[in-house]
Amino acid sequence: MQGVLTGFAVIAVVIAVGYFLGLRGHLGKDGRTVLTSLAFNVATPALLFTTLAGADLSVILSERLLVTAASTVAVAAVFITVGALRGWGTGQITIGALCSSYVNAGNLGIPIAVYVLGDASLVAPILLFQQIIVTPLALTVLDLNQHGEPTPLWRRLTTPLRNPTAVGSLSGVAVACTGWTIPQSALEPLILIGNMSVPAVLLAFGISLRGSGLPARGNHRPAIVLSTVLKTVAQPLAAWGLGAGLFHLHGTELLAVVVTAALPAAQNLYTYASRYGVAEQLARESILLSTLASVPVLITIAALLG
């Protein structure tokens, strides 16, 4: 329980700082845009590269990853199906599917893994799955959904190679696959830049809350409610059912997949929505509501399965 509360407290403080910066206008009218661009184009790619370059890719073959992938696909598919039936549009469906299934494995998952599960490496499967597969795929869809002149086929096929976040992830995986050890002198600047990612994302998110009303209002309400319920209730239930029933996980392994599935939607999803100018309200309010709702859910899971 201490890990859950500690992780959420850290995030809440940084978001609150961003909110007051926006309230007082200390960063000017373009502060949020600058922070978002910094995170998306520079800091997050550096963080993903340094994180994945030293990762143990053997976790990709673990049963925990299969449970994570299956539960992620299941809840995302529900949102995509509902969104398609209701005609919500490609951009909104993509962001909503991410908010329904893409967990905050980094700045919240790691401290919770340390304090609740006793091992930070237990979040590695979902972190790798999201950065290697989910992120490049989703950002490719958002890139191709941009309005403008018809995109040539060769540009469509190479879209992931021109997206900074996807490039950072895939480059890190490539280094990990080769087993090459990057010299520390070359790695340190990237680590320093990458350390800006989480604070920049949280501060930008806090600034975006300035002047916003109560969440889940207006035309986006059905999508916001659906994504929040899928994220905080359906995904951990799916992980528990698949882990215990299909893969026969138990003890720490079962606790790990259920806890990670119950983590709220990641704050960097708002960065993606803001960067592409689609479904920003959906991203902001889904992240906020799933973060609030996940506190009692995570405490309950820790009490029942811990």
C-alpha positions in Angstrom: 0.0 0.0 0.0 2.9 2.4 0.7 4.2 2.0 -2.8 0.8 2.8 -4.3 0.4 6.0 -2.3 4.1 7.0 -2.8 3.9 6.7 -6.5 0.6 8.6 -6.8 1.8 11.3 -4.4 4.9 12.1 -6.5 2.9 12.4 -9.7 0.2 14.5 -8.0 2.8 17.0 -6.7 4.4 17.5 -10.1 1.1 17.9 -11.9 0.0 20.4 -9.2 3.2 22.4 -9.9 2.3 22.4 -13.6 -1.3 23.6 -12.8 0.0 26.5 -10.7 2.6 27.4 -13.4 -0.3 27.6 -15.9 -2.5 29.5 -13.5 0.1 32.1 -12.9 1.3 32.2 -16.5 5.0 31.8 -15.6 5.8 29.9 -18.8 3.8 32.2 -21.1 0.9 31.2 -23.3 3.0 28.7 -25.2 4.5 26.9 -22.2 2.4 23.8 -22.5 3.2 23.5 -26.3 6.9 23.9 -25.7 7.0 21.3 -22.9 4.9 18.9 -25.1 7.3 19.4 -28.1 10.3 18.9 -25.9 8.9 15.7 -24.4 7.7 14.3 -27.7 10.7 15.2 -30.0 13.7 15.1 -27.7 13.3 13.9 -24.1 11.0 10.9 -24.5 12.9 9.4 -27.4 16.2 9.7 -25.4 14.5 8.1 -22.3 13.1 5.2 -24.3 16.4 4.6 -26.1 18.5 4.5 -22.9 15.9 2.3 -21.1 15.5 -0.2 -23.9 19.1 -0.3 -25.0 20.0 -2.0 -21.7 16.9 -4.1 -21.4 16.8 -7.9 -21.1 14.8 -8.9 -24.2 14.3 -12.4 -22.9 11.2 -11.1 -21.1 9.5 -10.9 -24.4 9.1 -14.7 -24.4 7.6 -14.8 -20.9 4.1 -15.9 -20.0 3.6 -12.6 -18.2 4.1 -10.8 -21.5 1.5 -13.0 -23.2 -1.0 -12.1 -20.5 -0.1 -8.4 -20.8 -0.5 -8.4 -24.6 -3.8 -10.4 -24.5 -5.4 -8.1 -21.9 -4.2 -5.0 -23.7 -5.5 -6.2 -27.1 -8.8 -7.3 -25.5 -9.8 -3.9 -23.9 -8.4 -1.9 -26.8 -10.5 -4.0 -29.2 -13.7 -3.3 -27.1 -13.1 0.5 -27.4 -12.2 0.3 -31.1 -15.4 -1.7 -31.8 -17.6 0.7 -29.9 -15.9 3.7 -31.4 -16.3 2.3 -35.0 -20.0 1.6 -34.4 -20.6 5.1 -33.1 -18.5 6.8 -35.8 -16.0 8.5 -33.5 -13.3 8.9 -36.1 -9.8 7.3 -36.4 -7.9 9.9 -34.3 -10.4 9.7 -31.4 -10.6 5.9 -31.6 -6.8 5.6 -31.5 -6.4 7.9 -28.5 -9.3 6.2 -26.7 -8.0 2.7 -27.3 -4.6 3.8 -25.9 -6.3 5.4 -22.8 -8.2 2.1 -22.3 -5.1 -0.1 -22.4 -1.8 1.7 -22.2 -0.6 1.7 -18.6 1.7 4.1 -16.8 4.5 1.6 -16.5 7.3 4.1 -16.2 7.0 6.9 -13.7 4.2 5.1 -11.7 4.7 1.5 -12.5 8.3 1.3 -11.4 7.9 2.7 -7.9 4.8 0.6 -7.4 6.7 -2.5 -8.6 9.5 -1.7 -6.1 7.3 -1.1 -3.1 4.4 -3.5 -3.8 6.0 -6.3 -5.8 9.6 -5.9 -4.5 11.2 -6.0 -8.0 11.2 -3.2 -10.5 12.0 -5.6 -13.3 8.5 -7.0 -13.1 7.1 -4.1 -15.1 9.6 -4.8 -17.9 7.3 -7.0 -20.0 4.6 -4.4 -20.3 7.1 -1.5 -20.7 8.8 -3.3 -23.6 5.5 -4.4 -25.2 4.1 -0.9 -25.2 7.3 0.7 -26.5 8.2 -1.9 -29.1 4.8 -2.7 -30.5 1.9 -0.4 -29.2 3.6 3.0 -29.5 5.0 2.6 -33.1 1.7 1.2 -34.3 -0.5 3.8 -32.7 1.7 6.7 -33.8 1.8 5.4 -37.3 -2.0 5.4 -37.4 -2.0 9.0 -36.1 0.6 10.0 -38.6 -1.3 8.5 -41.5 -4.5 10.1 -40.2 -3.1 13.6 -40.6 -4.9 15.8 -43.1 -3.1 17.2 -46.2 -1.9 15.9 -49.5 -2.2 12.2 -50.3 0.7 10.4 -48.8 2.9 8.4 -51.2 3.2 4.6 -50.4 6.9 4.8 -49.5 6.2 7.5 -46.9 3.4 5.4 -45.4 5.6 2.3 -45.1 8.4 4.4 -43.5 6.2 6.3 -41.1 7.5 4.7 -37.9 11.1 5.5 -39.0 10.2 9.2 -39.1 8.5 9.4 -35.7 11.0 10.5 -32.9 9.3 8.4 -30.2 9.2 5.3 -32.3 12.7 5.8 -33.5 13.9 6.1 -29.9 12.2 2.8 -29.0 13.2 0.8 -32.0 16.8 2.1 -31.8 17.1 1.0 -28.2 15.7 -2.5 -29.1 18.2 -2.7 -31.9 21.1 -2.0 -29.5 19.8 -4.5 -27.0 19.5 -7.2 -29.7 23.2 -6.7 -30.7 24.4 -6.9 -27.1 26.5 -3.8 -27.7 27.4 -1.8 -24.6 27.3 2.0 -25.3 30.3 3.9 -23.8 29.2 5.7 -20.7 30.5 9.0 -22.0 28.1 8.7 -24.9 25.2 7.5 -22.8 25.4 10.1 -20.1 24.1 13.1 -22.3 21.2 10.9 -23.4 20.4 9.9 -19.9 20.4 13.6 -18.8 18.1 14.6 -21.6 15.8 11.6 -21.0 15.4 12.6 -17.4 13.5 15.6 -18.6 10.8 13.5 -20.1 8.6 12.6 -17.2 8.7 16.0 -15.5 7.9 17.7 -18.8 5.0 15.5 -19.5 3.5 15.9 -16.0 4.0 19.6 -16.0 2.4 20.0 -19.4 -0.5 17.8 -18.2 -0.9 20.0 -15.1 -0.9 23.2 -17.2 -3.7 21.7 -19.4 -5.9 21.3 -16.4 -6.0 25.1 -15.9 -9.5 26.4 -16.7 -11.0 22.9 -17.4 -14.3 22.0 -15.8 -15.4 18.8 -14.2 -14.3 15.8 -16.3 -16.5 13.6 -18.5 -18.7 16.4 -19.7 -19.8 17.3 -23.3 -19.6 15.3 -26.4 -16.6 13.2 -25.3 -18.4 11.9 -22.2 -19.3 8.4 -23.5 -15.7 7.8 -24.8 -14.2 9.1 -21.5 -16.4 6.9 -19.3 -15.8 3.9 -21.5 -12.0 4.2 -21.6 -11.9 4.8 -17.8 -14.0 1.7 -17.1 -12.0 -0.4 -19.5 -8.7 0.8 -18.0 -9.4 0.6 -14.3 -11.8 -2.4 -14.2 -11.8 -4.5 -17.4 -8.1 -4.7 -18.0 -7.1 -5.9 -14.5 -10.0 -8.4 -14.6 -8.9 -9.6 -18.0 -5.3 -10.0 -16.8 -6.4 -11.9 -13.7 -8.7 -14.2 -15.7 -6.0 -14.9 -18.4 -3.2 -15.3 -15.9 -4.9 -17.6 -13.4 -7.2 -19.5 -15.8 -5.3 -19.8 -19.0 -1.6 -19.6 -18.0 -2.0 -20.9 -14.5 0.1 -18.1 -12.9 0.0 -17.8 -9.2 1.8 -15.9 -6.4 4.1 -13.0 -7.3 3.7 -13.6 -11.1 -0.1 -13.4 -11.0 0.1 -10.3 -8.7 2.5 -8.7 -11.0 0.4 -9.0 -14.2 -2.8 -7.9 -12.4 -1.1 -4.9 -10.6 0.5 -3.7 -13.9 -2.8 -4.1 -15.8 -4.5 -1.9 -13.1 -2.1 1.0 -13.5 -3.8 4.1 -14.8 -3.4 5.5 -18.4 0.0 7.0 -19.0 0.4 10.7 -19.0 2.4 10.7 -22.2 -0.8 9.7 -24.0 -1.9 13.4 -23.6 1.4 14.3 -25.2 0.5 12.2 -28.3 -3.0 13.7 -28.4 -1.7 17.2 -28.1 1.0 16.6 -30.7 -1.4 15.4 -33.3 -4.3 17.8 -32.3 -6.8 15.0 -31.8 -9.0 14.0 -28.8 -7.1 16.1 -26.3 -10.1 16.3 -23.9 -10.5 12.6 -24.1 -6.9 12.0 -23.3 -6.6 14.5 -20.5 -9.8 13.5 -18.7 -9.4 9.7 -19.2 -5.9 10.0 -17.7 -7.2 12.0 -14.8 -10.1 9.8 -14.0 -8.2 6.5 -14.4 -5.5 7.8 -12.1 -8.0 8.7 -9.4 -9.9 5.4 -9.8 -6.8 3.2 -9.9 -5.8 4.1 -6.3 -8.6 2.0 -4.6 -8.3 -0.6 -7.3 -4.6 -1.1 -6.7 -5.0 -1.1 -2.9 -7.7 -3.8 -3.2 -5.6 -5.9 -5.6 -2.6 -5.7 -3.2 -4.8 -6.7 -0.3 -6.4 -9.7 -2.1 -3.5 -11.1 -4.0 -0.5 -9.9 -2.0 
